[in-house]
Amino acid sequence: MENKPGILADLGEILGKHNINMEGLCGIPLNDESVLHIVVEDDTTTKYILEQEGFSVSAIRDVIVLDIADLAGKAGSGGKLARKIGNAGVNIDTIYLAENNRIVLGVDNIDKALTALGL
């Protein structure tokens, strides 16, 4: 999306109007644009609504969303989590915190990552 004042407010208001909660959100500036990764419950409906409103949706992907209550505030816990996934030969390409004390992980092989985490 365009990297300009108010565009994120527009997106949030559009989703709110349709009762879609952004459970997680990560934005990265890229020149005159921004790339967003949004966690929502219904990705197909969200994609449709955003495209109808003029936003570009480049992809929908599954991610791992974990409760980090047992990890938060413990030195090295994030490294241990990442090591389990790395040792399985899986790359973490997206990572950020989301609402309700959760962490979002985008990986290149979700099945192998879930197995490595014992999920």
C-alpha positions, -999 to 999 in steps of 0.1 A, spaced: 0 0 0 10 36 -3 33 49 24 15 80 34 -3 95 64 -37 81 71 -35 50 49 -32 26 79 -62 44 95 -82 38 62 -73 1 63 -82 -2 99 -115 16 95 -125 -5 65 -118 -38 84 -136 -24 115 -166 -15 94 -168 -52 83 -162 -65 119 -127 -79 110 -102 -78 138 -65 -74 130 -51 -100 155 -16 -92 145 0 -66 123 35 -59 110 44 -32 86 76 -25 67 84 6 46 96 -1 11 104 32 -7 70 49 -14 50 19 -3 46 -3 27 42 -40 30 19 -53 57 14 -87 71 -19 -90 89 -33 -119 109 -71 -122 106 -96 -150 113 -110 -151 78 -83 -144 52 -105 -149 21 -132 -124 32 -105 -99 43 -87 -102 9 -119 -96 -10 -129 -66 11 -95 -50 9 -93 -55 -29 -128 -41 -33 -115 -10 -15 -85 -6 -37 -58 -23 -16 -34 -48 -32 -32 -82 -16 -2 -100 -29 -5 -133 -10 -23 -153 17 -3 -177 37 -6 -198 68 15 -188 98 22 -202 132 7 -182 160 19 -192 195 11 -181 230 43 -168 245 33 -166 281 58 -192 290 86 -176 270 82 -139 277 108 -124 299 131 -154 300 165 -148 285 173 -172 256 137 -185 252 133 -169 218 166 -184 207 156 -219 218 123 -216 199 142 -205 167 168 -232 172 142 -259 172 128 -246 139 163 -240 124 175 -275 134 145 -289 114 159 -271 83 131 -245 83 137 -208 77 118 -182 97 111 -153 73 86 -134 93 84 -129 131 65 -103 152 44 -100 183 6 -100 181 -23 -93 205 -29 -114 236 7 -122 242 13 -142 210 41 -144 185 36 -148 147 60 -170 128 61 -172 90 82 -201 78 91 -217 46 78 -252 56 50 -250 81 45 -287 86 82 -293 95 81 -263 118 50 -275 136 66 -309 140 98 -294 154 78 -275 179 59 -306 189 26 -292 177 
